[in-house]
Amino acid sequence: MSDMNEMLEPLFGGEPNLSTTQRGLYIVGGLGLAAAAATPRPNPLLNVLALAGGAYLALSGYYGRCPAKAALIDGNGGGRRSIPNHSGGGGRDALSTREMDYVS
């Protein structure tokens, strides 16, 4: 089991960013989505995607850390986008004229 923890540490390691309620919802939603993957579908890829998504949600809830939430919301504080403008806008946000704060 420690080998599994070592594999998941880079993804789910770090400071927890989910509340107790969010953790419960992630676990229940993830297990529900994984259970839905057991139903036969015409395209087996949908089963695999549902199983992978459900496992991701359930593990995020178990560990209390969601890497997607950390990247989108916690990464730059206040819900602002943390992805820099890659279109060569000179360090400016694509939707405004103010300078963006970049996170190192």
N, CA, C and O atoms as CSV, one atom per row, in Angstrom:
chain,resi,resn,atom,element,x,y,z
A,1,MET,N,N,0.817,-1.202,0.000
A,1,MET,CA,C,0.000,0.000,0.000
A,1,MET,C,C,0.858,1.262,0.000
A,1,MET,O,O,0.443,2.291,-0.534
A,2,SER,N,N,2.045,1.192,0.592
A,2,SER,CA,C,2.903,2.375,0.611
A,2,SER,C,C,3.392,2.717,-0.792
A,2,SER,O,O,3.650,3.884,-1.089
A,3,ASP,N,N,3.524,1.703,-1.664
A,3,ASP,CA,C,3.901,1.977,-3.043
A,3,ASP,C,C,2.838,2.816,-3.736
A,3,ASP,O,O,3.154,3.711,-4.520
A,4,MET,N,N,1.583,2.522,-3.443
A,4,MET,CA,C,0.488,3.297,-4.030
A,4,MET,C,C,0.516,4.741,-3.516
A,4,MET,O,O,0.306,5.680,-4.285
A,5,ASN,N,N,0.772,4.914,-2.229
A,5,ASN,CA,C,0.862,6.263,-1.668
A,5,ASN,C,C,2.005,7.049,-2.294
A,5,ASN,O,O,1.875,8.249,-2.537
A,6,GLU,N,N,3.116,6.385,-2.554
A,6,GLU,CA,C,4.245,7.053,-3.194
A,6,GLU,C,C,3.910,7.469,-4.622
A,6,GLU,O,O,4.366,8.512,-5.090
A,7,MET,N,N,3.112,6.655,-5.316
A,7,MET,CA,C,2.713,6.997,-6.679
A,7,MET,C,C,1.754,8.183,-6.700
A,7,MET,O,O,1.816,9.015,-7.605
A,8,LEU,N,N,0.861,8.266,-5.698
A,8,LEU,CA,C,-0.153,9.315,-5.681
A,8,LEU,C,C,0.320,10.596,-5.013
A,8,LEU,O,O,-0.341,11.627,-5.135
A,9,GLU,N,N,1.446,10.558,-4.309
A,9,GLU,CA,C,1.945,11.727,-3.584
A,9,GLU,C,C,2.138,12.946,-4.482
A,9,GLU,O,O,1.717,14.037,-4.098
A,10,PRO,N,N,2.762,12.816,-5.674
A,10,PRO,CA,C,2.929,14.011,-6.509
A,10,PRO,C,C,1.594,14.624,-6.949
A,10,PRO,O,O,1.517,15.835,-7.156
A,11,LEU,N,N,0.559,13.818,-7.093
A,11,LEU,CA,C,-0.726,14.327,-7.568
A,11,LEU,C,C,-1.595,14.863,-6.437
A,11,LEU,O,O,-2.149,15.958,-6.539
A,12,PHE,N,N,-1.714,14.088,-5.354
A,12,PHE,CA,C,-2.625,14.459,-4.288
A,12,PHE,C,C,-1.911,14.949,-3.033
A,12,PHE,O,O,-2.569,15.276,-2.045
A,13,GLY,N,N,-0.598,15.006,-3.048
A,13,GLY,CA,C,0.148,15.465,-1.881
A,13,GLY,C,C,0.036,16.971,-1.721
A,13,GLY,O,O,-0.324,17.685,-2.657
A,14,GLY,N,N,0.345,17.435,-0.540
A,14,GLY,CA,C,0.293,18.870,-0.282
A,14,GLY,C,C,-0.797,19.203,0.708
A,14,GLY,O,O,-1.426,18.325,1.298
A,15,GLU,N,N,-1.003,20.483,0.872
A,15,GLU,CA,C,-1.988,20.983,1.834
A,15,GLU,C,C,-3.404,20.686,1.335
A,15,GLU,O,O,-3.715,20.985,0.182
A,16,PRO,N,N,-4.272,20.105,2.176
A,16,PRO,CA,C,-5.661,19.865,1.760
A,16,PRO,C,C,-6.365,21.176,1.416
A,16,PRO,O,O,-6.184,22.182,2.101
A,17,ASN,N,N,-7.162,21.159,0.362
A,17,ASN,CA,C,-7.892,22.360,-0.049
A,17,ASN,C,C,-9.398,22.111,-0.182
A,17,ASN,O,O,-10.114,22.909,-0.786
A,18,LEU,N,N,-9.874,20.993,0.390
A,18,LEU,CA,C,-11.304,20.688,0.358
A,18,LEU,C,C,-11.858,20.690,1.779
A,18,LEU,O,O,-11.219,20.194,2.707
A,19,SER,N,N,-13.044,21.252,1.936
A,19,SER,CA,C,-13.710,21.210,3.237
A,19,SER,C,C,-14.256,19.800,3.469
A,19,SER,O,O,-14.252,18.967,2.563
A,20,THR,N,N,-14.721,19.546,4.683
A,20,THR,CA,C,-15.275,18.234,5.009
A,20,THR,C,C,-16.482,17.920,4.130
A,20,THR,O,O,-16.635,16.790,3.668
A,21,THR,N,N,-17.328,18.900,3.900
A,21,THR,CA,C,-18.498,18.708,3.045
A,21,THR,C,C,-18.070,18.401,1.611
A,21,THR,O,O,-18.614,17.498,0.975
A,22,GLN,N,N,-17.105,19.149,1.114
A,22,GLN,CA,C,-16.622,18.918,-0.244
A,22,GLN,C,C,-15.997,17.533,-0.368
A,22,GLN,O,O,-16.180,16.852,-1.378
A,23,ARG,N,N,-15.268,17.123,0.647
A,23,ARG,CA,C,-14.653,15.792,0.611
A,23,ARG,C,C,-15.725,14.709,0.501
A,23,ARG,O,O,-15.594,13.775,-0.289
A,24,GLY,N,N,-16.780,14.840,1.294
A,24,GLY,CA,C,-17.873,13.866,1.237
A,24,GLY,C,C,-18.542,13.841,-0.122
A,24,GLY,O,O,-18.837,12.773,-0.657
A,25,LEU,N,N,-18.785,15.029,-0.686
A,25,LEU,CA,C,-19.421,15.098,-2.006
A,25,LEU,C,C,-18.524,14.516,-3.095
A,25,LEU,O,O,-19.009,13.848,-4.008
A,26,TYR,N,N,-17.226,14.766,-3.003
A,26,TYR,CA,C,-16.296,14.206,-3.978
A,26,TYR,C,C,-16.304,12.680,-3.907
A,26,TYR,O,O,-16.322,12.009,-4.939
A,27,ILE,N,N,-16.290,12.133,-2.693
A,27,ILE,CA,C,-16.263,10.680,-2.543
A,27,ILE,C,C,-17.551,10.057,-3.075
A,27,ILE,O,O,-17.515,9.098,-3.847
A,28,VAL,N,N,-18.693,10.612,-2.653
A,28,VAL,CA,C,-19.980,10.063,-3.105
A,28,VAL,C,C,-20.130,10.211,-4.622
A,28,VAL,O,O,-20.537,9.267,-5.299
A,29,GLY,N,N,-19.808,11.373,-5.147
A,29,GLY,CA,C,-19.907,11.590,-6.592
A,29,GLY,C,C,-18.959,10.706,-7.379
A,29,GLY,O,O,-19.324,10.170,-8.425
A,30,GLY,N,N,-17.740,10.553,-6.876
A,30,GLY,CA,C,-16.761,9.709,-7.550
A,30,GLY,C,C,-17.164,8.251,-7.564
A,30,GLY,O,O,-17.040,7.575,-8.586
A,31,LEU,N,N,-17.651,7.761,-6.424
A,31,LEU,CA,C,-18.089,6.369,-6.372
A,31,LEU,C,C,-19.325,6.156,-7.244
A,31,LEU,O,O,-19.459,5.108,-7.876
A,32,GLY,N,N,-20.228,7.136,-7.285
A,32,GLY,CA,C,-21.406,7.041,-8.155
A,32,GLY,C,C,-21.024,7.007,-9.625
A,32,GLY,O,O,-21.587,6.239,-10.405
A,33,LEU,N,N,-20.058,7.848,-10.001
A,33,LEU,CA,C,-19.610,7.873,-11.393
A,33,LEU,C,C,-18.887,6.570,-11.752
A,33,LEU,O,O,-19.057,6.044,-12.852
A,34,ALA,N,N,-18.096,6.063,-10.835
A,34,ALA,CA,C,-17.410,4.787,-11.088
A,34,ALA,C,C,-18.416,3.644,-11.188
A,34,ALA,O,O,-18.240,2.733,-11.997
A,35,ALA,N,N,-19.467,3.685,-10.374
A,35,ALA,CA,C,-20.499,2.648,-10.451
A,35,ALA,C,C,-21.253,2.742,-11.775
A,35,ALA,O,O,-21.642,1.723,-12.345
A,36,ALA,N,N,-21.459,3.960,-12.260
A,36,ALA,CA,C,-22.132,4.136,-13.550
A,36,ALA,C,C,-21.295,3.564,-14.689
A,36,ALA,O,O,-21.830,3.208,-15.739
A,37,ALA,N,N,-19.988,3.475,-14.484
A,37,ALA,CA,C,-19.109,2.917,-15.518
A,37,ALA,C,C,-19.330,1.425,-15.696
A,37,ALA,O,O,-18.923,0.858,-16.710
A,38,ALA,N,N,-19.972,0.776,-14.718
A,38,ALA,CA,C,-20.201,-0.671,-14.801
A,38,ALA,C,C,-21.342,-1.024,-15.741
A,38,ALA,O,O,-21.458,-2.176,-16.162
A,39,THR,N,N,-22.185,-0.057,-16.078
A,39,THR,CA,C,-23.300,-0.346,-16.985
A,39,THR,C,C,-22.781,-0.453,-18.421
A,39,THR,O,O,-21.912,0.322,-18.822
A,40,PRO,N,N,-23.299,-1.391,-19.185
A,40,PRO,CA,C,-22.813,-1.551,-20.566
A,40,PRO,C,C,-23.189,-0.356,-21.440
A,40,PRO,O,O,-24.302,0.163,-21.362
A,41,ARG,N,N,-22.258,0.062,-22.258
A,41,ARG,CA,C,-22.479,1.162,-23.188
A,41,ARG,C,C,-22.008,0.721,-24.574
A,41,ARG,O,O,-21.167,-0.170,-24.694
A,42,PRO,N,N,-22.549,1.345,-25.612
A,42,PRO,CA,C,-22.110,0.978,-26.960
A,42,PRO,C,C,-20.625,1.280,-27.189
A,42,PRO,O,O,-19.952,0.570,-27.937
A,43,ASN,N,N,-20.130,2.313,-26.554
A,43,ASN,CA,C,-18.728,2.690,-26.725
A,43,ASN,C,C,-17.993,2.409,-25.410
A,43,ASN,O,O,-18.245,3.097,-24.420
A,44,PRO,N,N,-17.098,1.425,-25.369
A,44,PRO,CA,C,-16.392,1.095,-24.131
A,44,PRO,C,C,-15.493,2.218,-23.617
A,44,PRO,O,O,-15.133,2.232,-22.440
A,45,LEU,N,N,-15.127,3.157,-24.488
A,45,LEU,CA,C,-14.310,4.285,-24.049
A,45,LEU,C,C,-15.046,5.111,-23.002
A,45,LEU,O,O,-14.425,5.644,-22.083
A,46,LEU,N,N,-16.367,5.222,-23.135
A,46,LEU,CA,C,-17.152,5.955,-22.141
A,46,LEU,C,C,-17.063,5.284,-20.776
A,46,LEU,O,O,-17.008,5.971,-19.756
A,47,ASN,N,N,-17.047,3.961,-20.740
A,47,ASN,CA,C,-16.896,3.245,-19.468
A,47,ASN,C,C,-15.555,3.563,-18.830
A,47,ASN,O,O,-15.471,3.813,-17.627
A,48,VAL,N,N,-14.509,3.552,-19.641
A,48,VAL,CA,C,-13.165,3.824,-19.121
A,48,VAL,C,C,-13.070,5.253,-18.604
A,48,VAL,O,O,-12.507,5.491,-17.535
A,49,LEU,N,N,-13.617,6.205,-19.354
A,49,LEU,CA,C,-13.587,7.604,-18.920
A,49,LEU,C,C,-14.383,7.816,-17.635
A,49,LEU,O,O,-13.941,8.546,-16.749
A,50,ALA,N,N,-15.549,7.186,-17.526
A,50,ALA,CA,C,-16.354,7.312,-16.314
A,50,ALA,C,C,-15.642,6.681,-15.120
A,50,ALA,O,O,-15.682,7.228,-14.018
A,51,LEU,N,N,-15.003,5.555,-15.325
A,51,LEU,CA,C,-14.271,4.903,-14.244
A,51,LEU,C,C,-13.074,5.746,-13.813
A,51,LEU,O,O,-12.832,5.905,-12.616
A,52,ALA,N,N,-12.329,6.284,-14.763
A,52,ALA,CA,C,-11.175,7.117,-14.432
A,52,ALA,C,C,-11.607,8.406,-13.724
A,52,ALA,O,O,-10.987,8.811,-12.741
A,53,GLY,N,N,-12.661,9.044,-14.219
A,53,GLY,CA,C,-13.161,10.263,-13.580
A,53,GLY,C,C,-13.692,10.002,-12.183
A,53,GLY,O,O,-13.460,10.795,-11.270
A,54,GLY,N,N,-14.399,8.903,-12.012
A,54,GLY,CA,C,-14.919,8.546,-10.694
A,54,GLY,C,C,-13.806,8.241,-9.710
A,54,GLY,O,O,-13.862,8.650,-8.550
A,55,ALA,N,N,-12.789,7.520,-10.177
A,55,ALA,CA,C,-11.652,7.214,-9.300
A,55,ALA,C,C,-10.913,8.485,-8.908
A,55,ALA,O,O,-10.496,8.632,-7.759
A,56,TYR,N,N,-10.749,9.404,-9.853
A,56,TYR,CA,C,-10.088,10.680,-9.569
A,56,TYR,C,C,-10.855,11.469,-8.511
A,56,TYR,O,O,-10.262,11.974,-7.557
A,57,LEU,N,N,-12.173,11.575,-8.679
A,57,LEU,CA,C,-12.988,12.315,-7.705
A,57,LEU,C,C,-12.947,11.659,-6.326
A,57,LEU,O,O,-12.789,12.344,-5.316
A,58,ALA,N,N,-13.088,10.335,-6.284
A,58,ALA,CA,C,-13.089,9.639,-5.000
A,58,ALA,C,C,-11.736,9.782,-4.302
A,58,ALA,O,O,-11.692,9.991,-3.090
A,59,LEU,N,N,-10.638,9.673,-5.041
A,59,LEU,CA,C,-9.319,9.843,-4.429
A,59,LEU,C,C,-9.096,11.282,-3.967
A,59,LEU,O,O,-8.493,11.511,-2.919
A,60,SER,N,N,-9.577,12.244,-4.740
A,60,SER,CA,C,-9.470,13.639,-4.316
A,60,SER,C,C,-10.203,13.854,-2.999
A,60,SER,O,O,-9.693,14.529,-2.105
A,61,GLY,N,N,-11.382,13.288,-2.879
A,61,GLY,CA,C,-12.130,13.404,-1.635
A,61,GLY,C,C,-11.453,12.697,-0.489
A,61,GLY,O,O,-11.446,13.202,0.634
A,62,TYR,N,N,-10.883,11.537,-0.750
A,62,TYR,CA,C,-10.205,10.773,0.306
A,62,TYR,C,C,-8.991,11.531,0.838
A,62,TYR,O,O,-8.796,11.624,2.050
A,63,TYR,N,N,-8.177,12.071,-0.070
A,63,TYR,CA,C,-6.974,12.789,0.343
A,63,TYR,C,C,-7.264,14.226,0.778
A,63,TYR,O,O,-6.436,14.846,1.446
A,64,GLY,N,N,-8.427,14.761,0.407
A,64,GLY,CA,C,-8.770,16.130,0.794
A,64,GLY,C,C,-8.117,17.188,-0.066
A,64,GLY,O,O,-8.139,18.369,0.282
A,65,ARG,N,N,-7.544,16.793,-1.169
A,65,ARG,CA,C,-6.877,17.743,-2.057
A,65,ARG,C,C,-7.284,17.465,-3.492
A,65,ARG,O,O,-7.168,16.341,-3.981
A,66,CYS,N,N,-7.761,18.500,-4.155
A,66,CYS,CA,C,-8.132,18.387,-5.565
A,66,CYS,C,C,-7.138,19.217,-6.378
A,66,CYS,O,O,-7.156,20.446,-6.298
A,67,PRO,N,N,-6.272,18.565,-7.161
A,67,PRO,CA,C,-5.297,19.314,-7.951
A,67,PRO,C,C,-5.942,20.271,-8.956
A,67,PRO,O,O,-5.393,21.338,-9.231
A,68,ALA,N,N,-7.094,19.901,-9.502
A,68,ALA,CA,C,-7.773,20.793,-10.455
A,68,ALA,C,C,-8.249,22.059,-9.753
A,68,ALA,O,O,-8.106,23.158,-10.290
A,69,LYS,N,N,-8.812,21.913,-8.560
A,69,LYS,CA,C,-9.258,23.085,-7.805
A,69,LYS,C,C,-8.057,23.942,-7.425
A,69,LYS,O,O,-8.125,25.169,-7.485
A,70,ALA,N,N,-6.966,23.306,-7.037
A,70,ALA,CA,C,-5.768,24.052,-6.675
A,70,ALA,C,C,-5.240,24.859,-7.852
A,70,ALA,O,O,-4.807,25.998,-7.679
A,71,ALA,N,N,-5.272,24.284,-9.039
A,71,ALA,CA,C,-4.759,24.978,-10.220
A,71,ALA,C,C,-5.675,26.107,-10.667
A,71,ALA,O,O,-5.203,27.173,-11.061
A,72,LEU,N,N,-6.982,25.878,-10.607
A,72,LEU,CA,C,-7.920,26.871,-11.132
A,72,LEU,C,C,-8.282,27.962,-10.141
A,72,LEU,O,O,-8.400,29.125,-10.528
A,73,ILE,N,N,-8.460,27.618,-8.873
A,73,ILE,CA,C,-8.953,28.595,-7.906
A,73,ILE,C,C,-7.882,29.018,-6.921
A,73,ILE,O,O,-7.667,30.214,-6.722
A,74,ASP,N,N,-7.206,28.066,-6.302
A,74,ASP,CA,C,-6.250,28.389,-5.261
A,74,ASP,C,C,-4.916,28.871,-5.818
A,74,ASP,O,O,-4.136,29.488,-5.091
A,75,GLY,N,N,-4.641,28.605,-7.079
A,75,GLY,CA,C,-3.337,28.911,-7.656
A,75,GLY,C,C,-2.974,30.368,-7.668
A,75,GLY,O,O,-1.801,30.700,-7.494
A,76,ASN,N,N,-3.936,31.269,-7.869
A,76,ASN,CA,C,-3.613,32.683,-7.971
A,76,ASN,C,C,-4.452,33.519,-7.012
A,76,ASN,O,O,-4.429,34.748,-7.071
A,77,GLY,N,N,-5.195,32.849,-6.125
A,77,GLY,CA,C,-5.960,33.562,-5.111
A,77,GLY,C,C,-7.143,34.320,-5.681
A,77,GLY,O,O,-7.067,34.867,-6.781
A,78,GLY,N,N,-8.221,34.353,-4.945
A,78,GLY,CA,C,-9.374,35.145,-5.298
A,78,GLY,C,C,-10.124,34.680,-6.525
A,78,GLY,O,O,-10.966,35.417,-7.037
A,79,GLY,N,N,-9.851,33.491,-7.014
A,79,GLY,CA,C,-10.562,32.985,-8.167
A,79,GLY,C,C,-10.099,33.553,-9.497
A,79,GLY,O,O,-10.703,33.260,-10.528
A,80,ARG,N,N,-9.030,34.368,-9.501
A,80,ARG,CA,C,-8.529,34.900,-10.772
A,80,ARG,C,C,-7.825,33.811,-11.536
A,80,ARG,O,O,-7.365,32.830,-10.951
A,81,ARG,N,N,-7.737,33.972,-12.828
A,81,ARG,CA,C,-7.085,32.933,-13.604
A,81,ARG,C,C,-5.592,32.913,-13.318
A,81,ARG,O,O,-4.952,33.949,-13.137
A,82,SER,N,N,-5.061,31.699,-13.284
A,82,SER,CA,C,-3.645,31.544,-12.991
A,82,SER,C,C,-2.864,31.087,-14.208
A,82,SER,O,O,-1.674,30.788,-14.106
A,83,ILE,N,N,-3.519,31.029,-15.358
A,83,ILE,CA,C,-2.850,30.612,-16.581
A,83,ILE,C,C,-2.446,31.879,-17.329
A,83,ILE,O,O,-3.306,32.683,-17.690
A,84,PRO,N,N,-1.152,32.065,-17.565
A,84,PRO,CA,C,-0.725,33.281,-18.242
A,84,PRO,C,C,-1.173,33.299,-19.700
A,84,PRO,O,O,-1.464,32.256,-20.285
A,85,ASN,N,N,-1.224,34.485,-20.271
A,85,ASN,CA,C,-1.601,34.664,-21.665
A,85,ASN,C,C,-0.438,34.199,-22.534
A,85,ASN,O,O,0.651,34.769,-22.468
A,86,HIS,N,N,-0.662,33.167,-23.347
A,86,HIS,CA,C,0.395,32.620,-24.176
A,86,HIS,C,C,0.407,33.225,-25.571
A,86,HIS,O,O,1.194,32.797,-26.415
A,87,SER,N,N,-0.445,34.208,-25.834
A,87,SER,CA,C,-0.513,34.769,-27.177
A,87,SER,C,C,0.476,35.912,-27.381
A,87,SER,O,O,0.420,36.601,-28.399
A,88,GLY,N,N,1.379,36.120,-26.425
A,88,GLY,CA,C,2.382,37.166,-26.588
A,88,GLY,C,C,1.853,38.540,-26.294
A,88,GLY,O,O,2.253,39.502,-26.949
A,89,GLY,N,N,0.969,38.668,-25.336
A,89,GLY,CA,C,0.378,39.953,-25.004
A,89,GLY,C,C,1.242,40.815,-24.117
A,89,GLY,O,O,0.747,41.787,-23.546
A,90,GLY,N,N,2.514,40.496,-23.981
A,90,GLY,CA,C,3.405,41.338,-23.193
A,90,GLY,C,C,3.118,41.281,-21.707
A,90,GLY,O,O,3.330,42.268,-21.003
A,91,GLY,N,N,2.639,40.148,-21.214
A,91,GLY,CA,C,2.380,40.030,-19.789
A,91,GLY,C,C,1.044,40.602,-19.372
A,91,GLY,O,O,0.776,40.749,-18.179
A,92,ARG,N,N,0.212,40.922,-20.325
A,92,ARG,CA,C,-1.093,41.494,-19.995
A,92,ARG,C,C,-2.171,40.434,-20.145
A,92,ARG,O,O,-2.064,39.517,-20.959
A,93,ASP,N,N,-3.201,40.585,-19.347
A,93,ASP,CA,C,-4.361,39.707,-19.428
A,93,ASP,C,C,-5.019,39.942,-20.783
A,93,ASP,O,O,-5.092,41.078,-21.251
A,94,ALA,N,N,-5.498,38.869,-21.413
A,94,ALA,CA,C,-6.098,38.996,-22.743
A,94,ALA,C,C,-7.383,39.806,-22.734
A,94,ALA,O,O,-7.777,40.344,-23.769
A,95,LEU,N,N,-8.052,39.906,-21.573
A,95,LEU,CA,C,-9.337,40.585,-21.514
A,95,LEU,C,C,-9.260,41.981,-20.911
A,95,LEU,O,O,-10.282,42.662,-20.839
A,96,SER,N,N,-8.102,42.425,-20.481
A,96,SER,CA,C,-7.989,43.756,-19.896
A,96,SER,C,C,-6.641,44.353,-20.241
A,96,SER,O,O,-5.828,43.724,-20.917
A,97,THR,N,N,-6.408,45.564,-19.777
A,97,THR,CA,C,-5.147,46.224,-20.041
A,97,THR,C,C,-4.235,46.230,-18.836
A,97,THR,O,O,-3.157,46.822,-18.885
A,98,ARG,N,N,-4.641,45.582,-17.747
A,98,ARG,CA,C,-3.795,45.587,-16.547
A,98,ARG,C,C,-2.763,44.458,-16.623
A,98,ARG,O,O,-2.973,43.445,-17.290
A,99,GLU,N,N,-1.653,44.660,-15.926
A,99,GLU,CA,C,-0.617,43.638,-15.852
A,99,GLU,C,C,-1.121,42.466,-15.033
A,99,GLU,O,O,-1.842,42.659,-14.055
A,100,MET,N,N,-0.746,41.235,-15.425
A,100,MET,CA,C,-1.136,40.040,-14.677
A,100,MET,C,C,-0.096,39.733,-13.623
A,100,MET,O,O,1.091,39.996,-13.817
A,101,ASP,N,N,-0.538,39.175,-12.507
A,101,ASP,CA,C,0.361,38.672,-11.487
A,101,ASP,C,C,0.651,37.218,-11.798
A,101,ASP,O,O,-0.263,36.396,-11.854
A,102,TYR,N,N,1.905,36.900,-11.999
A,102,TYR,CA,C,2.284,35.525,-12.303
A,102,TYR,C,C,2.756,34.848,-11.035
A,102,TYR,O,O,3.419,35.457,-10.195
A,103,VAL,N,N,2.404,33.576,-10.908
A,103,VAL,CA,C,2.800,32.778,-9.764
A,103,VAL,C,C,3.995,31.937,-10.191
A,103,VAL,O,O,3.927,31.251,-11.211
A,104,SER,N,N,5.069,31.974,-9.447
A,104,SER,CA,C,6.257,31.197,-9.794
A,104,SER,C,C,6.132,29.791,-9.311
A,104,SER,O,O,7.040,28.985,-9.513
